[in-house]
Amino acid sequence: MPTYSVVSKEIRECIKQYIKSGEAVEISDSLEYNNILYREIIFFKKWTKNNSKVYLGYLYINEKNEIISQKSLQERLAKLAYFSEIFYNTANKSCIVNAYQDEVAIQNDDKNYKLVTDGLDILTKDGIVQSKQVKEMVYKLPEIREKNNEILKILISKSEECKNEKKYFNMNIMEELLPTYKDALSINLKKIRLVYSAREFYENIKISSEKKRKQIPIRFNPKLTKPLIKVSYMMEFFIKVVNSCETICEMTDIEYFKYLESIEKANIDNRVKLNRSKKNS
């Protein structure tokens, strides 16, 4: 569920000098640090394409609605806010929980994989040898999905248990959840590497499937066109994965996690950089 909500009139009055024209404001659930409760306030444009939120500024306030201006405290609260979003804020696409697949999603996946393998069989019979190798790769994807779902189930259970027990997100909860979170990322990397392993075949298979389904004997036969269309879409998806993830596929596990840490740090530093408190020292 979302971890940000509409700002109350009382708090809006306290921060009105920081709100710029055309901006909307939301406030986070409580974050606990050193037994004191704080909240993060985010500023973003009211109207954007696709209703996407681009955060333009941040503030942190305590239980008395006082603005936090101490930079070292802002850094700690920014880290808490970042990981609170990662573990709990399902409204954010970066939330790890969103990667969990329910039964409906699994069934849809399985149907798609079945269509793809059927389409690859058609191409194999046509002499496209690469189709057989890609089919072997596709067969392995559900197993990785299952492992990832198992880890995510554990993470979701732990995160709910922590929140119910401790009520407010704090450093202890963050440290408790991080190892399972990293396990989920590790399994996801295996999936990406598996897709990457057959990268040199996707373009040719995509072109071959599109040519095949346009042939007169095939064109009006849905039993043949549906699998071939699905092959084309899936190859396009695999190509996008390869292009966007090429860098991390060539990393060792140690390098990969260092890379992730650098991204996390950049996100946290950005929250501090965009903090709107007058005194930021």
N, C-alpha and C positions, 0 to 999 in steps of 0.2 A: 504494500500500500504506500501511497505518497507520504513523504516525511516533511513536506512543506505545506503551509496553509496560508490563508489570508491574514494579513496583519490587522490586529485590533485597532480601534480608533485611538485608544490610549497610547499604544506604541507608535502608531502613525504620527501622532502629534509630537512625540519625542524625536522622531527622525525626519520630520517634514523638510528640514533645511538640506537634507542629503538627497532628496528625491528630485530628479530632473524631469523636465517636461517630456511627456510621452512615455514615461516609464511606469511599469507595474512593480509591486513589491510583495514578497512572500517571506515567511519566517519559518525556521526549522523547528522540529521537536527539540526538547531540552537536551543539552549536552552537559555531562558532568565532568568537572575537572577540579581536583583537590577539594572535593565535597561541596563545591559551589556549582550552581546551575547557570548555564549560559545558553544563548540561542543565536543562530546565524541568520542574518537578514540578507536576502539577495535582491538585486535590482536588475530588471531586464525590460526590453522593449514591449510595449503593450501589443503591438501588431507586427507580426513577422510572417514570412512565407512559410507555409506548412505548419503554422503555429509552433515553430521550434523556439526554444528558449535559449537565447545567447546571454549569458550573465555579464552584466556591465559593471557591477560593483558589489561590494560586500560590507557588512558591518557586523559586529558582535556586541551583544548586550548582556548584562547580568540580570539577576532576579529583580533588581530595583529599576530595571530599564535604563541603566547607565551605559553609555557607550564605552567600549573597551578600546583604549588608545595605545596600550603597551604592546610593542611589536612582538616581544617574545611570547606573550600570552596569545596574541592573535595567531601566531604560528602553530601553537599547540591546539587551539580551537579549530583552526583551518584543517589540521590533520584529522581531528575527530569528525568534523563535518564532512570531509571528503570520504572517509571510510564508512561513515554512517550512510551516505548515499550509496556506496558500493554494496553494502550488506542489506539495506532496508528500503531504499527509495525506488520502488518499482516504476515510478513515473519517469525515471532517468534511464536511458538506454544502456548506460554503463553498469547498471545494477546487476550483479552476478546472478541473482534469483531469476532474472528474465531469461537466462539460458536454460532453465529447467523446462523439460518437455512433459506435458501431461499425456494421458492416454490418447486423446484426440489427435494431438500433434504427432505422436508416435505412429498412430495408424495412418495418418496422412503421409508421413515420411516413408513408411513401409510400402504404401501404394505407389509412391513416386519411384522408390528404388526398384520395385517390381517392373514398372513401366520402362525404366531406364535399362534394366538388364535385358528385358525383352527386345528393346530397340537395339541394344548392342549385339544381341544374337542375330538380328536381321542383318546388321552390317558385317558381322563375322562371316555369315554365309555368303556375303557378297565379296569376300576376300579382304576385308579391312582387318588385318591381323591385330592391329593395336586395340581393337574393340574388346578382344578377349582379355587383354592385360588390364584394361580399365574396368572391365566387369569384375575381375578378381579384387580390385581395389574397392569398388563399390560394395561388394559383399562384406568387407571388413568394417564399414562405417557404422552399422547398427550396434556392433559389439562395443565400439568406442563410445557411442551415444549412451549405451546402457551403463557403462562405467562412469561416465560423466554425470548421468542422472543420479546414480547411487551416491556419489560424492556430494552433489548439490542437495540431495535429500538430507544428508547428514548436516550440511552447512545450514540449511533452512531450519532444521530442528534445533540445532545449537543456538542459532541466532534468536529464535523465538523463546527458547528456554532462558537465555541470558537476559533478554529484555523483560520477560515476566518476573524473573528473580531480582534483577537490579534496577529495573524500571527505566533508567536513563543510560544512554550510550556513553561509555567512558573508556579510558585507556585499557582497563582490565578486559572488558568485553572485546575490544579491538584485538588485543594480543591473543586472546583465546580463540578468536575466529580466523586469524591470519593463516595458521598452518593448513587448515582445511581449504581455505580460499586458494592457497598456492597449489594444493593438490588438484583442485578443479582446473586451474590455469595450466598445470602440467599436462593433464589429460587432453585439454583443448589443443595444446601444442602438438600432441601426438596425432590428433585428427588433421591438423593443418599440414603436418609433415607427410601424412599418408596421401592427402590430396596432391601435395607438391611432388610426390614421388613419380607421378604419371603425367607431369606437366607437359612433356613434349608431344603428347598424343591428342590433347583436347581440341586443338584448332582443326586438325585434319578430320577428326571424328565429327565435329560440329558441321563442317562443310559437307562431309559425306552424307550425314543424316539429312541435311537440308536438300541436297541434290536427290537423294533416294526418295523422299516423300513427295517430290514434285513429278516423279515418273508417272505416266498415265496409268499403269496397272495398280499403282499404290495410292494415287491421289484421292480416290473415292472409296478407299477401304479403311474405315476408322480403326480396325484392329491392327493395322500396320502404321497408319499415320500418327495415332496417339503416342505409341512408344517412341517413334522417331522425333516427334515434336518435343517430347519430354527429354530425350537425349540431347537435343539441340539446346534447350533451356539449361539443363544440368551442366553441360560442357561450358556454357557461357558463365555460369556461376563458378565453376571450378577455375576458369581463367581469371576471374576477378579475384578469387582467393589467392591464387598464385601471384598475381601482380601486386596485390596489397600486402602480402605476407612474405614476399621473397626474402627480405632482410632477416626476419626472425628465423626462417627455416634453415638458414645457414649458420645460425648461432648454436653454441653448446647450451646445455641447460643452465649452466652458471651464468653465461653471457646473457641468456634470455631473461633471467630473473633480475640481473643488474639493469638490463634495459627497461624492464617494467618498473623497477624502483626509480629510475630516472624520470619516467613518465609521471609516476605518482608524485615525486618531488616537484616537478614542473607545475602540476595541477595545484598542489598545495601552495607553492610559492606565488602562483598567479592570484590565488584568493587573497593573499597578504598584500600583493602589489596593487590590487584593485580595491583595497580597503579604503573607505571614504572618511574615516575619522580624521579630524583636523590635525591631531598630533599622532604621528605614527613613528614612534621611536622607542 
